[in-house]
Amino acid sequence: MSPWARSAPCSPSKCRAWRAPTSNGTGCSNFTQTLVIDEDGIYDPADFNDSLILGMKGTFAQAELHLIRARLHGGKLHKAAKGELRFSLPVGLVFEGDTIVLDPDQEVQGAVRSVFQLFEREGTAYAVVRRFQDLGLRFPRRSYGGAWNGRLIWGRLTHSRVLGILANPFYAGSYVFGRHQEHRRLGPDGEVCTHSVPVSPEAWQVVIHDHHAGYISWDQFLANRRRLEANRTNGEANLLPGPAREGLCLLQGMLLCAVCGRRLTVRYRGNGGVYPVYQCSWRHKEALDRHACLSVPAAPLDEAVANRLVSAVTPATIQLALAALTTLEEREQAIAEQWRRRVERARYEADLAESRYQAVDPNNRLVASTLEQRWEAAMRRLRDLEGELAAFERQHLRAVTAEQKRQILDLAVDFPALWTASSTSARDRKRLLRLLIRDITVETTSNAKRLRLHLRWQGGAVESLEVTLPPNRADAIRYPEAFVGRLRRLAETFDDSAIIAQLNSEGLTSSTGKPFTVSMIRWLRYRHRIPTPVAPDGTLSVRQVRERYGVSLWVVHYWIQHGHVDARQRRPGMPYAITITDEIDTKLRTWIATSSHLPAKSPTLVE
């Protein structure tokens, strides 16, 4: 390497700094008379020839540094391609010579395995963290540098740690190089900042499968990555069912829109948000449509799918019940074994503290006192852990009796009762549903009140269901045409009171479930233009009498009150039916003609 490649002016910025002041023959060196000295000679930057030589040497130094970096990086890639490039390993894996092996500490192995087992059962990284906290488990991390270099530090498991563990291919026994790349960007203050960004698995430079022992298989690692991607709630292209959450909507995260292919989301409407609906608003949100692709109430869809699920469970589910029983026992035993390893470590530390105390010289009171305190602290820690283990076994580690096994084997028969039981939470129902159904595509039909659901079962079979949506409020309280027709026939011969008595005696109620009243019947007559009962033949109404004799309504009512005409009512308040004979007609015309109070306006007075 040349001396210029090791010197400060080798950097591009400093090489440019040398050329800039001397490009026009003027610079700081003209005033300060600064000289540059190396093993080849002495140079004056203010001199043109010396400045030219300095620029050429700086360029050669940059080229030499580039070649050195290229060779170093090539050697690094060559070593990584053979799986021999060493770097920090994740917790649970250690180097044994030049080979990567599992950590010999059984407690560390148990903690790492618990993360993968809980994620497979719970389905989300957050649920794994919460489960660790509920069970009182700890997770290790290895310290690098300082006084604690290489030592394990046990503490609380965090969400970011779980995501890092699930996304690390080393746990699958694969050696990977190139998972991250350094990108440079210009910061707000003008400085160049370097940051690391993750690279997609397809762009990893080196991938060596079965390089070392792992905690999971490569297929399980890929399945975990797909599940993490499916759990994202902000991914546009995510179409897989999400994890079972706490909401009451059974099909949350499982419905796909047949129009745009996006996943339907849950919205809550009404006062207090008590009316959930499934809605696909992606096209509307992206300004591709003025309305949402789909918006349907959640209750009919949940009920239809739940009924189909209950009817689909057959005695073949006994095998699933046996598998669930085996998984339950293995999971509880694995967690209990992790607790026992923790107690065993505490017992080892207590024995180690005791042996150190026994080996110390009794006359050395200062050292003996310190070792005695450590021994007592280790014993207290051991007793606390033993108490916590006993409490865990009482609360979580329950033996499955023969009667309980028989009940599980009868799951096919008891499944409807289990599904409808009040003790079964909404989240448990969602988990049961996801064990059998992969996703559901919602398709609209020509009938706005009918939907077609395409169920895709986990085995790959596809089944379609027709779902009828409930009518809206206006349609629900609208009277059918059959009832309106009957009301029209009753109104031909009966008044409102008689119609009410007839309908109530038959046990009929209004569209809102209430007994019929006069105001209801009057509104129906007005809304559907149902006339009052037809007057008997040969009779006239008050208006007809008024028009016939050309008098006011007051005069007609005067004749009725004083008995000048024969008028009858079906009941008080009903229209009058007036009978006019020839004798009464002559009497009324004479009265109108001779009355000084009634002007002769009617053309019928002249015969």
DRENLOFI-408152 format. One record per residue (C-alpha): residue number from 1; residue in one letter; x, y, z. Coordinates in nm, 2 decimals, padded with zeros to 4 digits. Each point is the difference from the previous one (the first is absolute). Layout:
    i  aa       x       y       z
  NUM   A       X       Y       Z
...
REM end
This chain:
    i  aa       x       y       z
    1   M   00.00   00.00   00.00
    2   S   00.13   00.34  -00.09
    3   P   00.05   00.26   00.27
    4   W  -00.27   00.21  -00.17
    5   A  -00.25  -00.27   00.06
    6   R   00.07   00.02   00.37
    7   S   00.01   00.37   00.02
    8   A  -00.28   00.25   00.08
    9   P  -00.02   00.15  -00.35
   10   C  -00.11  -00.34  -00.14
   11   S  -00.37   00.07   00.07
   12   P  -00.20   00.14  -00.29
   13   S  -00.11   00.30   00.20
   14   K   00.35   00.09   00.09
   15   C   00.13  -00.06  -00.35
   16   R  -00.26   00.24  -00.13
   17   A   00.10   00.24   00.28
   18   W   00.36   00.00  -00.13
   19   R  -00.11   00.06  -00.36
   20   A  -00.26   00.27   00.06
   21   P   00.22   00.26   00.16
   22   T   00.27  -00.04  -00.27
   23   S  -00.22  -00.02  -00.30
   24   N   00.02   00.37  -00.07
   25   G   00.35   00.05   00.14
   26   T  -00.12   00.16   00.32
   27   G  -00.08  -00.17   00.33
   28   C   00.09  -00.02   00.36
   29   S   00.35  -00.13  -00.08
   30   N   00.08   00.32  -00.18
   31   F  -00.04   00.19   00.32
   32   T   00.12  -00.26   00.25
   33   Q   00.28  -00.15  -00.21
   34   T  -00.11  -00.35   00.10
   35   L   00.22  -00.29  -00.12
   36   V  -00.08  -00.37  -00.04
   37   I   00.28  -00.24   00.07
   38   D   00.01  -00.38  -00.06
   39   E   00.28  -00.25  -00.05
   40   D   00.03   00.10  -00.37
   41   G   00.05   00.37   00.04
   42   I  -00.14   00.34   00.11
   43   Y  -00.29   00.16  -00.18
   44   D  -00.14   00.35  -00.01
   45   P  -00.38  -00.01  -00.07
   46   A   00.02   00.36  -00.13
   47   D   00.23  -00.12  -00.28
   48   F  -00.17  -00.13  -00.31
   49   N   00.23  -00.30  -00.05
   50   D   00.00  -00.10   00.36
   51   S  -00.38   00.04   00.01
   52   L  -00.04  -00.22  -00.31
   53   I   00.22  -00.27   00.16
   54   L  -00.20   00.01   00.32
   55   G  -00.32  -00.04  -00.19
   56   M   00.13  -00.30  -00.19
   57   K   00.13  -00.17   00.31
   58   G  -00.33   00.05   00.17
   59   T  -00.19  -00.15  -00.29
   60   F   00.23  -00.30   00.00
   61   A  -00.05  -00.04   00.38
   62   Q  -00.38  -00.01  -00.05
   63   A   00.03  -00.26  -00.26
   64   E   00.23  -00.21   00.22
   65   L  -00.24   00.03   00.29
   66   H  -00.29  -00.11  -00.22
   67   L   00.20  -00.31  -00.11
   68   I   00.08  -00.08   00.36
   69   R  -00.36   00.02   00.10
   70   A  -00.11  -00.21  -00.29
   71   R   00.26  -00.27   00.09
   72   L  -00.11   00.00   00.37
   73   H  -00.37  -00.02  -00.10
   74   G   00.07  -00.28  -00.25
   75   G   00.18  -00.20   00.27
   76   K  -00.28   00.06   00.24
   77   L  -00.26  -00.13  -00.26
   78   H   00.23  -00.30  -00.08
   79   K   00.01  -00.09   00.37
   80   A  -00.37   00.05   00.04
   81   A  -00.08  -00.22  -00.30
   82   K   00.17  -00.28   00.18
   83   G  -00.18   00.08   00.33
   84   E   00.32   00.08   00.18
   85   L  -00.05   00.38   00.06
   86   R  -00.05   00.05   00.37
   87   F  -00.22   00.26   00.15
   88   S  -00.22   00.04   00.31
   89   L  -00.25  -00.29   00.04
   90   P  -00.35   00.04   00.14
   91   V  -00.07  -00.12   00.35
   92   G  -00.04  -00.38   00.00
   93   L   00.28  -00.06  -00.24
   94   V   00.38   00.00   00.08
   95   F   00.32  -00.08  -00.17
   96   E   00.18  -00.33   00.09
   97   G   00.33   00.04  -00.18
   98   D  -00.10   00.08  -00.36
   99   T  -00.34  -00.16   00.03
  100   I  -00.33   00.16   00.10
  101   V  -00.19  -00.21   00.26
  102   L  -00.29   00.04   00.23
  103   D   00.07   00.17   00.33
  104   P   00.08  -00.28   00.25
  105   D  -00.20   00.18   00.27
  106   Q  -00.34  -00.18   00.00
  107   E  -00.18   00.30   00.15
  108   V   00.11   00.21  -00.29
  109   Q  -00.11  -00.26  -00.25
  110   G  -00.33  -00.04   00.18
  111   A  -00.06   00.38  -00.01
  112   V   00.07   00.02  -00.38
  113   R  -00.22  -00.31  -00.07
  114   S  -00.28   00.15   00.21
  115   V  -00.01   00.31  -00.23
  116   F  -00.05  -00.21  -00.31
  117   Q  -00.25  -00.23   00.17
  118   L  -00.21   00.28   00.14
  119   F   00.00   00.18  -00.33
  120   E  -00.12  -00.31  -00.18
  121   R  -00.28  -00.02   00.25
  122   E  -00.09   00.36   00.06
  123   G   00.06   00.13  -00.36
  124   T   00.13   00.35   00.09
  125   A   00.33   00.14   00.14
  126   Y  -00.18   00.21   00.25
  127   A  -00.19  -00.30   00.13
  128   V   00.34  -00.18   00.06
  129   V   00.12   00.30   00.21
  130   R  -00.32   00.01   00.20
  131   R   00.01  -00.37   00.06
  132   F   00.36   00.02   00.13
  133   Q  -00.11   00.28   00.24
  134   D  -00.30  -00.20   00.12
  135   L   00.21  -00.31   00.06
  136   G   00.28   00.19   00.17
  137   L   00.27  -00.12  -00.25
  138   R   00.32   00.18  -00.08
  139   F   00.21   00.02  -00.32
  140   P   00.38   00.02  -00.03
  141   R   00.21   00.24  -00.19
  142   R   00.38  -00.01  -00.04
  143   S   00.21   00.30   00.09
  144   Y   00.28   00.11  -00.24
  145   G   00.28   00.22   00.13
  146   G   00.07   00.14   00.33
  147   A   00.03  -00.18   00.33
  148   W  -00.30  -00.23  -00.09
  149   N   00.14  -00.11  -00.33
  150   G  -00.13  -00.34  -00.10
  151   R  -00.22  -00.04   00.30
  152   L  -00.38  -00.07  -00.01
  153   I  -00.23   00.25   00.15
  154   W  -00.36  -00.11   00.07
  155   G  -00.28   00.24  -00.02
  156   R  -00.34   00.08  -00.15
  157   L  -00.09  -00.11  -00.35
  158   T  -00.09   00.29  -00.23
  159   H  -00.20   00.02  -00.31
  160   S   00.29   00.10  -00.21
  161   R   00.20  -00.30   00.12
  162   V  -00.27  -00.23  -00.10
  163   L  -00.01   00.15  -00.35
  164   G   00.37  -00.03  -00.03
  165   I   00.00  -00.36   00.10
  166   L  -00.27  -00.10  -00.24
  167   A   00.17   00.18  -00.29
  168   N   00.35  -00.14   00.07
  169   P   00.08  -00.29  -00.24
  170   F   00.28  -00.13   00.22
  171   Y  -00.26  -00.15   00.23
  172   A  -00.10  -00.22  -00.30
  173   G   00.35  -00.14  -00.04
  174   S   00.08   00.22  -00.30
  175   Y   00.31   00.21  -00.04
  176   V  -00.10   00.34  -00.16
  177   F   00.22   00.29  -00.11
  178   G  -00.13   00.33  -00.14
  179   R  -00.32   00.04   00.21
  180   H   00.06   00.38   00.03
  181   Q   00.16   00.26  -00.22
  182   E   00.14   00.34   00.09
  183   H  -00.16   00.30  -00.17
  184   R   00.12   00.35   00.00
  185   R  -00.22   00.30   00.01
  186   L   00.04   00.37   00.05
  187   G  -00.11   00.12   00.35
  188   P  -00.18   00.32   00.08
  189   D   00.33   00.17   00.10
  190   G   00.16  -00.10  -00.33
  191   E   00.21  -00.28   00.14
  192   V   00.01  -00.35  -00.16
  193   C  -00.17  -00.25   00.23
  194   T   00.03  -00.38  -00.04
  195   H  -00.28  -00.23   00.11
  196   S  -00.07  -00.37  -00.03
  197   V  -00.31  -00.12  -00.18
  198   P  -00.13  -00.36  -00.03
  199   V   00.02  -00.19  -00.32
  200   S  -00.27  -00.23  -00.14
  201   P   00.09  -00.38   00.03
  202   E   00.01  -00.02  -00.38
  203   A   00.29   00.25   00.00
  204   W   00.21  -00.17   00.27
  205   Q   00.35  -00.05  -00.14
  206   V   00.08  -00.33   00.18
  207   V  -00.24  -00.26   00.13
  208   I   00.13  -00.34   00.11
  209   H  -00.28  -00.23   00.13
  210   D   00.07  -00.27   00.26
  211   H   00.32   00.18   00.09
  212   H  -00.04  -00.07   00.38
  213   A  -00.25  -00.13   00.25
  214   G  -00.31   00.22   00.03
  215   Y  -00.30   00.03   00.22
  216   I  -00.25  -00.01  -00.29
  217   S  -00.01  -00.12  -00.36
  218   W   00.04   00.23  -00.31
  219   D  -00.37  -00.06  -00.09
  220   Q  -00.11   00.10   00.34
  221   F   00.22   00.31  -00.02
  222   L  -00.17   00.10  -00.33
  223   A  -00.34  -00.07   00.15
  224   N   00.08   00.23   00.30
  225   R   00.10   00.28  -00.24
  226   R  -00.33  -00.04  -00.20
  227   R  -00.20   00.01   00.32
  228   L   00.18   00.31   00.12
  229   E  -00.07   00.16  -00.34
  230   A  -00.37  -00.11   00.02
  231   N  -00.03   00.15   00.35
  232   R   00.08   00.35  -00.13
  233   T  -00.30   00.23   00.00
  234   N   00.16   00.26  -00.22
  235   G   00.10  -00.21  -00.30
  236   E  -00.19   00.08  -00.32
  237   A   00.08  -00.33  -00.17
  238   N  -00.07  -00.22   00.30
  239   L  -00.29  -00.23  -00.08
  240   L   00.05  -00.28   00.25
  241   P  -00.22  -00.03   00.31
  242   G   00.13   00.19   00.30
  243   P   00.04  -00.12   00.35
  244   A  -00.30  -00.07   00.22
  245   R  -00.06   00.32   00.19
  246   E  -00.24   00.11   00.28
  247   G  -00.28   00.14  -00.20
  248   L  -00.35  -00.16  -00.01
  249   C  -00.01  -00.03  -00.38
  250   L   00.07  -00.37  -00.08
  251   L   00.13   00.05  -00.35
  252   Q   00.24   00.29   00.08
  253   G   00.30  -00.03  -00.23
  254   M  -00.13  -00.29  -00.21
  255   L  -00.23   00.17  -00.25
  256   L   00.12   00.09  -00.35
  257   C  -00.17   00.24  -00.24
  258   A  -00.10  -00.17  -00.33
  259   V   00.03   00.34  -00.18
  260   C   00.35   00.12   00.09
  261   G   00.14  -00.30   00.19
  262   R   00.09   00.20   00.31
  263   R  -00.08  -00.11   00.35
  264   L  -00.32   00.13   00.16
  265   T   00.04   00.21   00.31
  266   V  -00.23   00.04   00.30
  267   R  -00.19   00.32   00.07
  268   Y  -00.23   00.08   00.29
  269   R  -00.30   00.22  -00.06
  270   G  -00.30   00.13   00.20
  271   N   00.00   00.17   00.34
  272   G   00.30  -00.14   00.19
  273   G   00.11  -00.21  -00.29
  274   V  -00.23  -00.30   00.07
  275   Y  -00.07  -00.09  -00.36
  276   P   00.31  -00.17  -00.16
  277   V   00.02  -00.01  -00.38
  278   Y   00.25  -00.15  -00.24
  279   Q   00.12   00.25  -00.25
  280   C   00.24   00.02  -00.30
  281   S   00.09   00.36  -00.06
  282   W   00.33  -00.03  -00.18
  283   R  -00.12   00.12  -00.34
  284   H  -00.18   00.29   00.16
  285   K   00.30   00.09   00.21
  286   E   00.22  -00.01  -00.31
  287   A  -00.25   00.22  -00.19
  288   L  -00.07  -00.28  -00.25
  289   D  -00.37  -00.01   00.09
  290   R  -00.25   00.24   00.16
  291   H  -00.13  -00.27   00.23
  292   A   00.13  -00.29   00.20
  293   C   00.02  -00.34  -00.18
  294   L  -00.20  -00.17   00.27
  295   S  -00.16   00.09   00.33
  296   V  -00.21  -00.27   00.17
  297   P  -00.11  -00.06   00.36
  298   A   00.21  -00.25   00.19
  299   A  -00.27  -00.20   00.18
  300   P  -00.15  -00.19  -00.30
  301   L   00.34  -00.10  -00.14
  302   D   00.12  -00.11   00.34
  303   E  -00.31  -00.21   00.07
  304   A   00.01  -00.17  -00.34
  305   V   00.36  -00.10   00.02
  306   A  -00.04  -00.11   00.37
  307   N  -00.29  -00.22  -00.10
  308   R   00.19  -00.15  -00.28
  309   L   00.30  -00.06   00.22
  310   V  -00.20  -00.18   00.27
  311   S  -00.17  -00.22  -00.26
  312   A   00.34  -00.08  -00.17
  313   V   00.16  -00.14   00.32
  314   T  -00.03  -00.38  -00.02
  315   P   00.14  -00.29   00.20
  316   A   00.32   00.04  -00.21
  317   T   00.09   00.28   00.23
  318   I   00.08  -00.25   00.26
  319   Q   00.35  -00.02  -00.15
  320   L   00.03   00.38   00.03
  321   A  -00.11  -00.03   00.36
  322   L   00.28  -00.26   00.07
  323   A   00.25   00.23  -00.17
  324   A  -00.12   00.29   00.21
  325   L   00.03  -00.20   00.32
  326   T   00.36  -00.11  -00.09
  327   T   00.10   00.36  -00.08
  328   L  -00.15   00.13   00.33
  329   E   00.19  -00.25   00.20
  330   E   00.33   00.06  -00.18
  331   R  -00.04   00.38   00.03
  332   E  -00.06  -00.01   00.37
  333   Q   00.28  -00.25   00.06
  334   A   00.24   00.22  -00.21
  335   I  -00.09   00.31   00.21
  336   A   00.03  -00.20   00.32
  337   E   00.34  -00.14  -00.11
  338   Q   00.12   00.36  -00.06
  339   W  -00.10   00.09   00.36
  340   R   00.19  -00.31   00.12
  341   R   00.31   00.10  -00.19
  342   R  -00.02   00.34   00.16
  343   V  -00.03  -00.15   00.35
  344   E   00.29  -00.24  -00.08
  345   R   00.22   00.30  -00.10
  346   A  -00.09   00.17   00.33
  347   R   00.09  -00.32   00.19
  348   Y   00.33  -00.02  -00.18
  349   E   00.08   00.37   00.09
  350   A  -00.10  -00.07   00.36
  351   D   00.23  -00.31   00.01
  352   L   00.28   00.19  -00.16
  353   A  -00.04   00.28   00.26
  354   E   00.01  -00.26   00.28
  355   S   00.31  -00.17  -00.13
  356   R   00.18   00.34  -00.03
  357   Y  -00.10   00.08   00.35
  358   Q   00.12  -00.34   00.13
  359   A   00.33   00.04  -00.18
  360   V   00.09   00.34   00.15
  361   D   00.24   00.03   00.29
  362   P  -00.22   00.06   00.31
  363   N   00.26   00.25   00.14
  364   N  -00.06   00.22  -00.31
  365   R  -00.31   00.15   00.15
  366   L  -00.05   00.27  -00.27
  367   V  -00.01  -00.25  -00.29
  368   A  -00.20  -00.26   00.20
  369   S  -00.26   00.26   00.09
  370   T  -00.04   00.10  -00.36
  371   L  -00.03  -00.36  -00.12
  372   E  -00.25  -00.08   00.27
  373   Q  -00.22   00.29  -00.11
  374   R   00.02  -00.13  -00.36
  375   W  -00.09  -00.35   00.11
  376   E  -00.30   00.13   00.20
  377   A  -00.12   00.20  -00.30
  378   A   00.03  -00.30  -00.23
  379   M  -00.20  -00.21   00.24
  380   R  -00.27   00.26   00.03
  381   R  -00.02   00.02  -00.38
  382   L  -00.02  -00.38  -00.02
  383   R  -00.29  -00.01   00.25
  384   D  -00.18   00.28  -00.19
  385   L   00.03  -00.19  -00.33
  386   E  -00.12  -00.32   00.16
  387   G  -00.31   00.18   00.13
  388   E  -00.07   00.15  -00.34
  389   L   00.04  -00.34  -00.17
  390   A  -00.25  -00.15   00.25
  391   A  -00.24   00.28  -00.07
  392   F   00.04  -00.05  -00.37
  393   E  -00.07  -00.37   00.02
  394   R  -00.31   00.06   00.21
  395   Q  -00.14   00.26  -00.24
  396   H   00.11  -00.12  -00.34
  397   L   00.14  -00.35   00.01
  398   R  -00.32  -00.21   00.04
  399   A   00.00  -00.38  -00.06
  400   V  -00.25  -00.11  -00.27
  401   T  -00.22  -00.27   00.15
  402   A  -00.16  -00.29  -00.18
  403   E  -00.34   00.18   00.03
  404   Q   00.15   00.31  -00.16
  405   K   00.14  -00.21  -00.28
  406   R  -00.34  -00.16  -00.06
  407   Q  -00.16   00.35  -00.02
  408   I   00.26   00.11  -00.26
  409   L  -00.05  -00.32  -00.20
  410   D  -00.37   00.09   00.00
  411   L   00.07   00.34  -00.15
  412   A  -00.18  -00.08  -00.33
  413   V  -00.32  -00.05   00.20
  414   D   00.05   00.28   00.24
  415   F   00.13   00.25  -00.25
  416   P  -00.33   00.19  -00.04
  417   A  -00.03   00.03   00.38
  418   L   00.36   00.12   00.02
  419   W  -00.05   00.25  -00.27
  420   T  -00.31   00.16   00.16
  421   A   00.13  -00.03   00.36
  422   S   00.02   00.33   00.19
  423   S   00.35  -00.09   00.12
  424   T   00.13  -00.02  -00.36
  425   S   00.14   00.35  -00.08
  426   A  -00.02   00.17  -00.33
  427   R   00.37  -00.05  -00.05
  428   D  -00.02  -00.37   00.06
  429   R  -00.28  -00.03  -00.26
  430   K   00.22   00.19  -00.25
  431   R   00.29  -00.25   00.06
  432   L  -00.23  -00.29  -00.05
  433   L  -00.13   00.15  -00.32
  434   R   00.36   00.06  -00.13
  435   L   00.08  -00.36   00.06
  436   L  -00.25  -00.11  -00.26
  437   I  -00.05   00.30  -00.24
  438   R   00.28   00.18  -00.18
  439   D  -00.19   00.30  -00.14
  440   I  -00.35   00.11  -00.13
  441   T  -00.07   00.20  -00.31
  442   V  -00.31   00.22   00.00
  443   E  -00.18   00.05  -00.33
  444   T  -00.30   00.21  -00.07
  445   T  -00.29  -00.11  -00.21
  446   S  -00.27   00.17  -00.21
  447   N  -00.22   00.00   00.31
  448   A   00.13   00.27   00.23
  449   K  -00.12  -00.20   00.31
  450   R   00.18  -00.32  -00.10
  451   L   00.37  -00.08   00.03
  452   R   00.21  -00.30  -00.12
  453   L   00.28  -00.12   00.23
  454   H   00.27  -00.22  -00.14
  455   L   00.16  -00.20   00.29
  456   R   00.35  -00.13  -00.06
  457   W   00.07  -00.28   00.25
  458   Q   00.35  -00.08   00.13
  459   G   00.00  -00.31  -00.20
  460   G  -00.05   00.19  -00.32
  461   A  -00.36  -00.07  -00.07
  462   V  -00.23   00.30  -00.09
  463   E  -00.36   00.03   00.09
  464   S  -00.26   00.27  -00.07
  465   L  -00.27   00.13   00.23
  466   E  -00.30   00.23  -00.07
  467   V  -00.06   00.25   00.27
  468   T  -00.32   00.22   00.02
  469   L   00.06   00.33   00.16
  470   P  -00.26   00.14   00.24
  471   P  -00.22   00.29  -00.14
  472   N   00.08   00.35   00.11
  473   R  -00.22   00.18   00.25
  474   A  -00.23   00.15  -00.25
  475   D  -00.06  -00.33  -00.17
  476   A  -00.03  -00.19   00.32
  477   I  -00.29   00.22   00.13
  478   R  -00.17   00.02  -00.34
  479   Y  -00.34  -00.19  -00.01
  480   P  -00.02  -00.27  -00.26
  481   E  -00.24   00.03  -00.29
  482   A  -00.21  -00.29   00.13
  483   F  -00.07   00.19   00.32
  484   V  -00.08   00.32  -00.19
  485   G  -00.24  -00.19  -00.22
  486   R  -00.18  -00.14   00.29
  487   L  -00.03   00.33   00.17
  488   R  -00.15   00.14  -00.32
  489   R  -00.27  -00.27   00.00
  490   L  -00.08   00.05   00.36
  491   A  -00.03   00.38  -00.05
  492   E  -00.28  -00.06  -00.25
  493   T  -00.24  -00.11   00.27
  494   F   00.16   00.08   00.34
  495   D   00.10   00.32   00.16
  496   D   00.34   00.05   00.17
  497   S  -00.11  -00.13   00.34
  498   A  -00.15  -00.31  -00.14
  499   I   00.32  -00.06  -00.21
  500   I   00.21   00.04   00.31
  501   A  -00.21  -00.24   00.20
  502   Q   00.01  -00.25  -00.28
  503   L   00.38   00.01  -00.04
  504   N   00.07  -00.01   00.37
  505   S  -00.23  -00.29   00.06
  506   E   00.20  -00.20  -00.26
  507   G   00.32   00.07   00.19
  508   L   00.15   00.22  -00.27
  509   T   00.24   00.28   00.09
  510   S   00.14   00.30  -00.18
  511   S   00.34  -00.01  -00.19
  512   T   00.17   00.11   00.32
  513   G  -00.17  -00.27   00.21
  514   K  -00.26   00.22   00.18
  515   P  -00.38  -00.03   00.01
  516   F  -00.19   00.19  -00.27
  517   T  -00.14   00.34   00.09
  518   V  -00.23   00.25  -00.17
  519   S   00.29   00.22  -00.10
  520   M   00.18  -00.30  -00.17
  521   I  -00.31  -00.09  -00.20
  522   R  -00.06   00.36  -00.11
  523   W   00.37   00.03  -00.10
  524   L  -00.03  -00.32  -00.21
  525   R  -00.32   00.13  -00.16
  526   Y   00.17   00.32  -00.09
  527   R   00.33  -00.16  -00.11
  528   H  -00.17  -00.25  -00.23
  529   R  -00.30   00.21  -00.10
  530   I  -00.26  -00.23   00.15
  531   P  -00.34   00.17   00.00
  532   T  -00.25   00.00   00.29
  533   P  -00.29  -00.26  -00.02
  534   V  -00.24   00.07  -00.29
  535   A  -00.33   00.16   00.09
  536   P  -00.31  -00.22  -00.05
  537   D  -00.18   00.02  -00.33
  538   G  -00.25   00.29  -00.02
  539   T   00.18   00.21   00.26
  540   L   00.20   00.32  -00.03
  541   S   00.29   00.14   00.20
  542   V   00.00   00.35   00.15
  543   R   00.21   00.14  -00.28
  544   Q  -00.23  -00.15  -00.26
  545   V  -00.31   00.16   00.17
  546   R   00.19   00.33   00.01
  547   E   00.08  -00.02  -00.37
  548   R  -00.36  -00.10  -00.09
  549   Y  -00.17   00.29   00.17
  550   G   00.27   00.26  -00.02
  551   V   00.02   00.07   00.37
  552   S   00.28   00.00   00.25
  553   L   00.11  -00.29   00.22
  554   W  -00.14   00.18   00.30
  555   V  -00.35  -00.01  -00.15
  556   V   00.03  -00.37  -00.07
  557   H   00.11  -00.07   00.36
  558   Y  -00.29   00.23   00.12
  559   W  -00.25  -00.22  -00.19
  560   I   00.16  -00.31   00.15
  561   Q  -00.01   00.13   00.36
  562   H  -00.37   00.11  -00.03
  563   G  -00.11  -00.32  -00.17
  564   H  -00.10   00.16  -00.33
  565   V   00.19  -00.28  -00.19
  566   D   00.05  -00.37   00.08
  567   A   00.37  -00.03   00.09
  568   R   00.17  -00.30   00.15
  569   Q   00.35  -00.08   00.13
  570   R   00.17  -00.33   00.05
  571   R   00.15   00.14   00.32
  572   P   00.07   00.35   00.14
  573   G   00.26   00.18  -00.22
  574   M  -00.07  -00.20  -00.31
  575   P  -00.14   00.16  -00.32
  576   Y  -00.38   00.04  -00.03
  577   A  -00.21  -00.20  -00.24
  578   I  -00.30   00.23  -00.09
  579   T  -00.32  -00.13  -00.17
  580   I  -00.19   00.26  -00.20
  581   T  -00.35  -00.10  -00.11
  582   D  -00.21   00.20  -00.25
  583   E  -00.21   00.15   00.28
  584   I   00.31   00.11   00.19
  585   D   00.16   00.13  -00.32
  586   T  -00.31   00.22  -00.07
  587   K  -00.01   00.13   00.36
  588   L   00.37   00.09  -00.01
  589   R  -00.03   00.18  -00.33
  590   T  -00.30   00.20   00.11
  591   W   00.18   00.09   00.32
  592   I   00.30   00.13  -00.19
  593   A  -00.22   00.20  -00.24
  594   T  -00.20   00.17   00.27
  595   S   00.28   00.05   00.25
  596   S   00.12   00.36   00.04
  597   H   00.34  -00.14   00.14
  598   L   00.08  -00.23  -00.29
  599   P   00.06   00.16  -00.34
  600   A  -00.12  -00.20  -00.30
  601   K   00.34  -00.11  -00.14
  602   S  -00.07  -00.35  -00.09
  603   P  -00.09  -00.07  -00.36
  604   T  -00.21  -00.29   00.12
  605   L  -00.26   00.24   00.14
  606   V  -00.14   00.07  -00.34
  607   E  -00.17  -00.30  -00.16
REM end
